[in-house]
């Protein structure tokens, strides 16, 4: 069993004062979901990003997300982890990124992956959110709206 295509859409939610200034929210690098090591820059710049099964690439992978805040490039905290071997057919994944205060300081805000749905439902075996890989520690942050 494996998905044929996975269409991944990124959405920004949370504090309007921040999200109103967010543009170009898109897929970043594809990474090893355990270590955070870069596998590919191919998805970079796409929203939605469409993963296609080529017969050799049905492996669990992580996706980073990039965006611009007031025209300054940023990378969202956390990663989206997708396992195409846990579902079949054509799949729709929606990844919600929400405003998060770094070290509990709302003046130091970033987008962070918060939740995912697969074909409109939560299915963590197929799509989930985790911290960056072990080689890229991230500061603590708390979601806020």
Backbone bond lengths (Angstrom), bond angles and torsions (degrees), N, CA, C in turn:
res aa  C-N    CA-C-N  psi(-1)  N-CA   C-N-CA  omega(-1)  CA-C   N-CA-C  phi
1 X - - - 1.450 - - 1.531 108.34 -
2 X 1.300 115.62 135.29 1.456 120.99 173.38 1.522 109.58 -165.39
3 X 1.307 114.84 147.15 1.456 120.09 177.75 1.518 110.16 -62.91
4 X 1.324 116.47 151.29 1.466 121.69 174.18 1.526 110.21 -90.48
5 X 1.331 115.70 -48.36 1.466 121.12 174.25 1.525 108.01 -138.57
6 X 1.332 115.46 147.53 1.457 121.19 174.43 1.525 106.67 -129.47
7 X 1.326 115.73 116.47 1.459 121.23 176.80 1.518 107.26 -95.90
8 X 1.335 115.98 118.90 1.460 122.49 -173.53 1.528 108.50 -112.76
9 X 1.334 115.71 118.91 1.457 121.98 -179.27 1.522 109.28 -112.96
10 X 1.333 116.33 133.34 1.455 123.00 179.48 1.526 109.14 -103.31
11 X 1.356 116.58 133.97 1.461 121.72 179.13 1.524 109.13 -131.17
12 X 1.344 116.20 136.01 1.465 121.99 177.19 1.525 109.78 -96.56
13 X 1.328 116.62 131.63 1.465 123.45 179.35 1.524 108.22 -132.80
14 X 1.312 115.75 172.41 1.456 120.01 174.04 1.503 112.45 114.29
15 X 1.328 115.93 -145.20 1.463 122.44 -174.86 1.517 110.53 -65.13
16 X 1.332 115.80 117.23 1.458 121.85 -177.73 1.523 112.20 -59.73
17 X 1.327 117.07 -34.01 1.470 119.98 179.54 1.531 110.51 -58.26
18 X 1.324 117.23 -29.19 1.466 121.12 178.30 1.530 110.78 -92.48
19 X 1.329 117.04 -51.91 1.473 120.34 -173.77 1.522 112.88 -64.61
20 X 1.339 118.17 -24.37 1.468 120.66 177.96 1.523 111.60 -64.44
21 X 1.326 116.56 -19.81 1.464 121.97 -179.66 1.522 112.77 -105.57
22 X 1.340 116.66 10.58 1.465 121.66 179.20 1.523 109.15 -93.94
23 X 1.313 116.14 127.76 1.465 122.38 174.33 1.520 108.44 -132.02
24 X 1.308 115.31 168.05 1.469 122.80 173.06 1.528 113.11 54.58
25 X 1.333 117.48 39.57 1.465 120.30 174.59 1.516 107.91 -71.53
26 X 1.344 116.07 122.47 1.464 119.47 -171.53 1.516 111.54 -157.63
27 X 1.317 114.32 167.34 1.463 120.40 176.50 1.515 109.35 -63.37
28 X 1.311 115.34 137.57 1.458 121.53 173.59 1.520 108.94 -99.87
29 X 1.298 116.52 -141.29 1.461 120.82 -178.78 1.520 111.69 -73.10
30 X 1.333 115.28 152.39 1.451 121.41 168.51 1.524 105.96 -88.25
31 X 1.339 116.27 131.83 1.461 120.67 -174.46 1.521 111.57 -131.48
32 X 1.328 114.84 161.34 1.454 121.03 171.15 1.528 106.60 -65.40
33 X 1.333 118.58 122.83 1.464 120.30 -174.02 1.529 113.94 -67.27
34 X 1.320 118.15 -16.78 1.460 120.46 -179.45 1.519 112.53 -92.39
35 X 1.327 117.19 -38.94 1.461 120.15 -173.77 1.521 113.51 -106.92
36 X 1.325 117.35 -19.85 1.456 120.67 -175.59 1.519 113.28 81.53
37 X 1.325 117.46 1.55 1.467 120.63 178.88 1.526 109.93 -65.49
38 X 1.317 115.84 137.60 1.459 121.98 -178.76 1.534 111.00 -64.69
39 X 1.344 116.39 129.22 1.455 121.56 173.16 1.517 110.65 -101.53
40 X 1.338 116.10 -41.98 1.461 119.08 -172.94 1.515 110.59 -159.38
41 X 1.323 116.33 145.24 1.462 121.09 173.55 1.527 110.82 -98.18
42 X 1.334 117.34 3.43 1.468 121.98 -175.64 1.524 114.05 -52.33
43 X 1.352 120.43 -45.39 1.465 117.47 -177.31 1.522 113.63 -72.79
44 X 1.312 117.71 -11.46 1.456 122.08 -171.83 1.524 111.81 -53.71
45 X 1.333 115.59 126.90 1.451 121.44 175.39 1.512 115.45 93.28
46 X 1.317 118.35 10.69 1.459 119.52 -177.09 1.529 111.55 -116.95
47 X 1.317 115.67 136.68 1.464 122.76 171.31 1.522 107.57 -154.81
48 X 1.312 118.24 106.62 1.451 124.69 4.24 1.534 112.45 -76.80
49 X 1.318 113.60 158.24 1.460 121.37 173.57 1.528 107.17 -102.56
50 X 1.324 117.13 133.11 1.465 121.07 179.50 1.514 109.26 -111.89
51 X 1.340 115.28 116.04 1.463 122.46 174.53 1.520 106.92 -89.96
52 X 1.325 116.77 132.45 1.463 121.66 177.71 1.516 109.91 -118.54
53 X 1.317 115.61 136.17 1.457 121.48 177.35 1.526 108.27 -76.35
54 X 1.329 117.00 115.73 1.468 120.37 178.88 1.528 112.01 -99.41
55 X 1.339 116.14 8.14 1.458 120.68 179.51 1.515 113.54 93.97
56 X 1.333 117.22 -14.13 1.467 120.94 -178.65 1.527 113.14 -128.05
57 X 1.304 118.19 -3.21 1.467 120.20 -171.65 1.528 114.31 -115.87
58 X 1.321 117.74 18.35 1.464 120.90 -178.84 1.532 109.46 -81.55
59 X 1.321 114.97 76.68 1.459 123.29 178.82 1.519 108.43 -131.45
60 X 1.322 115.95 153.62 1.461 120.31 174.32 1.528 107.99 -61.06
61 X 1.344 116.11 135.70 1.464 120.39 179.58 1.520 110.46 -141.63
62 X 1.318 115.15 159.43 1.456 121.70 175.58 1.514 109.71 -109.92
63 X 1.318 116.77 149.13 1.466 122.43 174.10 1.516 109.10 -124.62
64 X 1.302 115.56 135.20 1.450 121.92 171.69 1.532 107.09 -91.37
65 X 1.313 117.01 167.64 1.464 121.19 175.74 1.523 108.55 -130.45
66 X 1.309 115.45 137.26 1.459 122.45 176.65 1.522 108.92 -117.62
67 X 1.311 115.53 156.98 1.460 120.77 176.84 1.513 108.17 -161.86
68 X 1.316 114.91 173.68 1.459 120.49 173.69 1.517 108.24 -117.30
69 X 1.321 115.48 135.59 1.456 122.12 173.38 1.522 106.00 -117.72
70 X 1.337 115.84 116.60 1.469 120.80 -173.69 1.532 111.10 51.08
71 X 1.331 114.86 42.60 1.472 123.71 178.77 1.523 114.88 67.42
72 X 1.321 118.24 12.11 1.460 122.15 175.52 1.522 107.61 -104.77
73 X 1.333 116.70 127.26 1.460 120.80 -177.16 1.528 111.20 -68.22
74 X 1.329 114.83 141.23 1.465 121.81 178.45 1.527 108.76 -143.00
75 X 1.319 115.56 156.91 1.462 122.01 174.17 1.514 107.46 -115.72
76 X 1.324 116.12 129.39 1.462 121.29 -179.18 1.526 110.33 -66.50
77 X 1.325 115.25 150.20 1.461 120.44 173.44 1.526 109.03 -74.09
78 X 1.314 115.64 155.36 1.459 125.17 179.18 1.519 110.34 73.51
79 X 1.310 115.41 -178.93 1.457 121.11 178.78 1.522 108.98 -143.33
80 X 1.306 114.61 154.83 1.452 122.39 174.26 1.519 106.67 -94.14
81 X 1.326 117.70 125.90 1.461 122.06 -179.87 1.520 108.12 -111.33
82 X 1.331 115.72 127.48 1.466 121.53 -177.96 1.521 109.24 -125.82
83 X 1.330 115.59 134.81 1.462 121.43 176.75 1.528 108.94 -120.21
84 X 1.328 117.36 97.28 1.465 120.60 -177.14 1.525 113.80 -67.10
85 X 1.331 117.65 -12.41 1.475 119.67 -179.25 1.525 111.96 -80.58
86 X 1.326 117.89 -4.83 1.462 121.27 -176.97 1.527 113.78 -98.29
87 X 1.338 116.78 7.72 1.466 120.35 -177.95 1.527 107.58 -157.83
88 X 1.309 117.11 159.12 1.468 119.62 178.70 1.527 110.18 -123.81
89 X 1.324 114.64 164.99 1.456 120.74 176.67 1.508 112.98 84.35
90 X 1.339 114.83 -157.88 1.452 122.21 178.67 1.523 108.26 -95.23
91 X 1.326 116.71 130.83 1.455 122.19 -168.55 1.530 110.10 -126.52
92 X 1.335 115.94 143.03 1.462 123.03 174.82 1.527 108.42 -112.30
93 X 1.319 117.15 122.17 1.461 122.61 175.58 1.525 108.05 -115.91
94 X 1.332 116.19 131.00 1.457 121.14 173.76 1.520 106.70 -115.54
95 X 1.328 115.27 124.57 1.462 121.54 179.09 1.522 108.54 -108.23
96 X 1.320 116.05 121.82 1.460 120.85 178.07 1.517 108.89 -96.79
97 X 1.325 114.83 126.80 1.455 121.71 173.05 1.513 106.75 -109.49
98 X 1.320 116.63 137.96 1.461 120.72 -175.37 1.527 109.49 -127.32
99 X 1.326 115.64 156.12 1.455 119.95 177.22 1.528 109.76 -64.55
100 X 1.333 114.62 138.72 1.460 121.14 179.32 1.521 108.80 -138.21
101 X 1.316 115.55 136.43 1.462 121.51 178.71 1.522 108.46 -89.08
102 X 1.326 116.23 121.27 1.463 121.04 179.06 1.521 108.60 -74.48
103 X 1.327 115.40 130.36 1.468 121.84 -178.27 1.529 111.61 49.91
104 X 1.337 115.43 36.56 1.465 124.02 175.71 1.531 113.50 63.99
105 X 1.329 117.38 25.68 1.459 122.85 -179.28 1.529 108.79 -114.02
106 X 1.340 117.85 104.85 1.462 121.14 -177.92 1.523 112.24 -65.25
107 X 1.311 118.03 -16.03 1.454 121.67 173.60 1.528 111.66 -75.92
108 X 1.316 116.15 -9.22 1.463 122.95 179.38 1.530 106.90 -124.49
109 X 1.318 115.62 76.97 1.466 122.46 -172.32 1.515 111.21 -104.25
110 X 1.324 115.24 150.53 1.463 122.87 176.01 1.523 107.13 -145.34
111 X 1.317 117.81 161.94 1.459 120.40 168.47 1.525 107.97 -84.85
112 X 1.330 114.95 144.72 1.463 121.09 178.28 1.521 108.08 -139.12
113 X 1.330 117.05 138.64 1.457 119.64 175.78 1.524 109.03 -57.44
114 X 1.339 115.66 133.11 1.464 120.09 -178.73 1.522 112.12 -115.54
115 X 1.345 117.16 -47.47 1.458 119.01 -174.96 1.525 110.78 -155.34
116 X 1.306 115.31 167.27 1.457 121.31 178.12 1.525 110.05 -140.46
117 X 1.321 114.60 153.77 1.457 120.23 168.01 1.523 108.22 -128.69
118 X 1.314 114.80 151.39 1.461 122.73 178.56 1.524 106.48 -123.03
119 X 1.318 115.55 115.45 1.466 120.44 -175.19 1.528 110.92 51.49
120 X 1.339 115.93 39.43 1.458 122.33 175.51 1.507 115.93 84.88
121 X 1.339 118.49 1.18 1.462 121.65 -178.24 1.522 110.18 -130.63
122 X 1.313 116.51 155.79 1.459 120.68 174.64 1.527 107.98 -72.62
123 X 1.324 116.52 128.19 1.467 122.30 177.11 1.526 106.84 -148.58
124 X 1.335 116.17 85.22 1.457 120.77 -174.42 1.520 113.95 -68.12
125 X 1.323 118.45 -15.34 1.461 119.95 174.69 1.527 110.48 -68.96
126 X 1.332 116.88 -28.05 1.466 122.15 -178.59 1.519 111.00 -95.97
127 X 1.333 118.18 -47.24 1.467 121.78 -176.47 1.519 109.60 -140.81
128 X 1.322 115.44 130.04 1.459 120.64 -179.58 1.524 109.21 -148.70
129 X 1.311 114.76 174.44 1.455 121.86 -179.87 1.521 107.89 -116.40
130 X 1.326 116.21 137.26 1.463 119.91 175.01 1.524 109.12 -143.51
131 X 1.318 115.76 168.34 1.457 120.01 176.45 1.521 108.50 -68.56
132 X 1.343 114.75 164.16 1.460 118.83 175.61 1.510 109.41 -57.43
133 X 1.314 115.56 168.08 1.459 120.82 179.90 1.517 113.06 -60.62
134 X 1.309 115.01 168.31 1.458 122.22 -174.11 1.519 113.44 -61.94
135 X 1.334 117.80 -23.78 1.463 119.70 -178.18 1.528 112.23 -88.07
136 X 1.340 118.07 -0.33 1.460 121.20 -177.46 1.524 110.06 -131.94
137 X 1.327 117.13 74.00 1.471 117.79 -179.99 1.522 110.54 -63.87
138 X 1.316 115.90 147.06 1.451 120.70 179.38 1.520 109.06 -120.62
139 X 1.329 117.22 147.90 1.468 120.25 177.32 1.521 110.51 -63.21
140 X 1.313 115.95 160.77 1.463 119.22 176.96 1.531 109.48 -69.59
141 X 1.321 115.94 150.03 1.451 121.09 177.69 1.522 109.11 -153.28
142 X 1.327 115.08 151.85 1.462 121.63 179.98 1.516 109.20 -124.36
143 X 1.343 116.38 135.77 1.457 121.16 177.31 1.532 110.11 -66.16
144 X 1.328 115.40 146.62 1.461 120.60 171.53 1.526 108.84 -153.54
145 X 1.321 115.65 157.44 1.462 121.63 179.10 1.503 110.62 -117.97
